[in-house]
């Protein structure tokens, strides 16, 4: 029997499609978009929602798994399940594992382990050996094995010459270098955003300067060498101003921001909830307002989950002893959509769908007849409260349990499968 799915009355959110911004009925047959029309359709399965949006499948540029070595926090399969729950049909996986993903064999391990699930996992190869920032890895071998980009993940590239050589070394491949911008000497011992709240609480601050000085340095190196550079989870308006100017000069630079940075303020840390301990840290309301401005004008290219699973033992301790990071795959869109007062929904969806794929130079699906269906279905008007059952990640380190958001993923369709969200 032919497998057919009818997606009814969906607003198409795909600037590549002639149907962009229009409400249509979409028929999928055996994984291919059979028709897009105004005429009512029938199928073996029908998907509807009052304000349904249909976009090309989302890609998350920044997720972490504990596989290999820390599978109790997250394995590749649970990462894929969490991604599907959050509306992502593909995720880029950081190399911060035990051992570090820094060889062609490790790249092949990730690809082979993830291949049976509908959500694609794109392994990111380590930039330096053991993510120490000292010696470059065999990036060419990893690239040909399937590495999508190179990064030290949650570790900064502290050595200027290492970054310079990496940008030169990867140019023949047109490969992407992704960096976490942080001067570890300026941020050493920091627990939260440096400011009034950190002073009041007696916690050592993480200053925005620690990020800004590295962004400025890295852009200077990029201008000198050429190449492709991406800044992950930026958290300073001044950093974004540097990046905006670099783009104006024609430099090949992009950046993303974590969804939670678009909503959560540093004042919330007064609760000493360790689930709010992240790096870069939560910033101020004034910073958040600036982030939305830079998101709307295109300086910030993409929104990421910054999914960083931590086990209970890493979080249920004193604040200054707790590990950094929160999970975010299941809630990324809901958080960004709820906080959004600046952007049209169509533009916001592009920050999850097309923009990340362009950055990673991964295949870009399109909502057109005859194309393979790689889709995310979302209703930005649904109010829902995050319950433990919604969290399918192995780790539960999120501050959002019991919180109500506006905007819910309905499901994803990829590789001839429809996976509904809980």
RAPEPE-V428410 format. One record per residue. SS is DSSP state (2 for helix, 1 for strand, 0 for the rest). D_CENTER is the distance of its C-alpha to the mean C-alpha in Angstrom with 1 decimal. Layout:
SS_D_CENTER, SS_D_CENTER
//
This chain:
0_37.4, 0_34.9, 0_31.5, 1_30.8, 1_28.3, 1_28.9, 1_26.2, 1_28.4, 1_28.2, 1_24.6, 1_23.6, 1_22.1, 1_18.9, 0_19.0, 0_20.6, 0_21.7, 0_23.8, 0_27.3, 0_26.5, 0_23.7, 0_24.2, 0_27.0, 1_27.6, 1_28.5, 1_29.3, 1_27.5, 1_29.2, 1_27.5, 1_29.9, 0_29.2, 0_25.6, 1_26.7, 1_26.7, 1_30.4, 1_30.9, 1_29.5, 1_32.3, 0_33.9, 0_36.2, 0_35.7, 0_34.7, 0_35.1, 0_33.4, 0_33.4, 1_30.3, 1_29.6, 1_26.4, 0_26.9, 0_25.6, 0_27.2, 0_24.5, 1_22.5, 1_19.9, 1_19.1, 1_16.4, 1_15.4, 0_13.1, 1_9.4, 1_7.1, 1_3.5, 1_4.0, 1_4.1, 1_6.3, 0_10.0, 0_13.1, 0_16.7, 0_18.1, 0_20.4, 0_22.3, 0_20.6, 0_20.5, 0_21.7, 0_18.3, 0_16.3, 0_17.4, 2_15.9, 2_17.5, 2_16.3, 2_12.7, 2_13.4, 2_15.2, 2_12.7, 2_10.2, 2_13.3, 2_14.1, 2_11.0, 0_11.6, 1_9.4, 1_11.9, 1_10.0, 1_7.5, 1_7.8, 1_9.6, 0_10.7, 0_14.5, 0_15.5, 0_17.8, 0_21.6, 0_22.7, 0_20.0, 0_18.7, 0_21.0, 0_23.4, 2_23.7, 2_24.8, 2_21.6, 2_19.5, 2_22.0, 2_21.7, 2_18.0, 2_18.8, 2_21.9, 2_20.7, 2_18.0, 0_20.1, 0_21.9, 0_19.0, 0_17.9, 0_14.2, 1_13.8, 1_12.4, 1_12.1, 1_13.4, 0_12.9, 1_16.4, 1_17.5, 0_18.8, 1_21.7, 2_23.8, 2_22.7, 2_20.1, 0_23.1, 0_22.8, 0_26.3, 0_26.7, 1_24.7, 0_23.9, 0_25.3, 2_22.4, 2_24.6, 2_25.3, 2_21.6, 2_20.8, 2_23.6, 2_22.6, 0_19.2, 0_16.8, 0_14.3, 0_14.0, 1_15.3, 1_14.2, 0_15.6, 0_12.2, 0_13.2, 0_16.6, 0_17.7, 0_19.8, 0_22.9, 0_25.4, 2_25.8, 2_27.7, 2_25.2, 2_22.6, 2_25.4, 2_26.4, 2_23.0, 2_22.6, 2_26.1, 2_25.8, 0_22.8, 2_24.3, 2_26.4, 2_23.4, 0_21.4, 0_18.6, 1_15.6, 1_15.6, 1_12.5, 1_13.7, 0_13.3, 0_16.1, 0_18.6, 0_22.3, 2_23.1, 2_26.7, 2_26.0, 2_23.5, 0_25.5, 0_26.1, 0_24.0, 0_22.8, 1_21.4, 1_21.5, 0_24.9, 0_27.0, 2_29.5, 2_27.7, 2_27.4, 2_31.0, 2_32.2, 2_30.5, 0_31.7, 0_28.4, 0_27.7, 1_25.2, 1_22.2, 0_23.2, 2_21.1, 2_23.6, 2_22.0, 2_18.9, 2_21.0, 2_23.5, 2_21.1, 2_19.4, 2_22.9, 2_24.0, 2_21.3, 2_21.9, 2_25.6, 2_25.2, 2_23.1, 2_25.9, 2_28.4, 2_27.0, 0_25.0, 0_22.0, 1_18.3, 1_16.2, 1_12.6, 1_12.0, 0_8.9, 0_8.6, 0_11.9, 0_14.3, 0_17.6, 2_19.3, 2_21.5, 2_18.8, 2_17.6, 2_21.2, 2_21.6, 2_18.7, 2_20.2, 2_23.5, 2_22.3, 2_21.0, 2_24.4, 0_26.1, 0_24.4, 0_22.4, 0_19.6, 1_16.8, 1_13.3, 1_10.8, 1_7.7, 1_7.9, 1_6.8, 2_8.2, 2_11.0, 2_12.1, 2_13.2, 0_15.5, 0_16.7, 0_19.6, 2_21.1, 2_24.3, 2_22.7, 2_23.0, 2_26.8, 2_26.5, 0_25.6, 0_23.0, 2_21.3, 2_18.2, 2_17.7, 0_18.0, 0_14.8, 0_14.6, 0_14.4, 0_16.4, 0_16.6, 0_18.6, 0_21.4, 2_21.9, 2_23.0, 2_19.8, 2_17.8, 2_20.2, 2_19.7, 2_15.9, 2_16.5, 2_19.2, 2_17.1, 2_14.4, 2_17.4, 0_19.1, 0_16.4, 0_16.1, 0_12.4, 0_11.1, 1_7.6, 1_5.8, 1_2.4, 0_4.2, 0_5.5, 1_7.4, 0_10.7, 0_13.7, 0_17.1, 0_20.5, 2_23.0, 2_25.1, 2_22.4, 2_22.0, 0_25.5, 0_27.2, 0_28.2, 2_25.4, 2_26.1, 2_26.0, 0_22.8, 0_19.8, 0_16.7, 0_13.5, 1_12.6, 0_11.1, 0_8.8, 0_8.0, 0_11.4, 0_11.4, 2_8.3, 2_10.3, 2_13.5, 2_12.9, 2_11.9, 2_14.8, 2_17.2, 2_16.9, 0_17.2, 0_20.7, 0_20.3, 0_18.7, 0_19.9, 2_17.9, 2_18.0, 2_16.4, 2_13.6, 2_12.9, 2_12.7, 0_9.7, 0_7.9, 0_10.4, 2_12.5, 2_11.0, 2_8.1, 2_11.0, 2_13.4, 2_11.6, 2_11.6, 0_14.9, 0_14.3, 0_16.7, 0_16.2, 0_17.9, 0_20.1, 0_21.9, 0_25.4, 0_28.4, 0_28.8, 0_25.1, 1_23.3, 0_21.4, 0_17.7, 1_16.9, 1_15.0, 1_17.6, 1_17.1, 1_19.7, 1_18.7, 1_22.2, 1_22.3, 1_22.7, 1_21.8, 1_21.9, 0_19.5, 0_21.8, 2_21.7, 2_22.1, 2_18.7, 0_17.0, 0_17.3, 0_15.4, 0_18.2, 0_17.4, 0_17.9, 0_16.9, 0_15.8, 0_17.9, 0_17.5, 0_20.1, 0_22.9, 0_21.0, 1_21.4, 1_18.9, 1_19.5, 1_17.5, 1_17.1, 1_15.7, 1_18.9, 1_17.7, 1_16.6, 1_19.0, 1_18.5, 0_21.1, 0_23.9, 1_22.6, 1_21.7, 1_19.9, 1_20.4, 0_18.4, 0_20.5
//
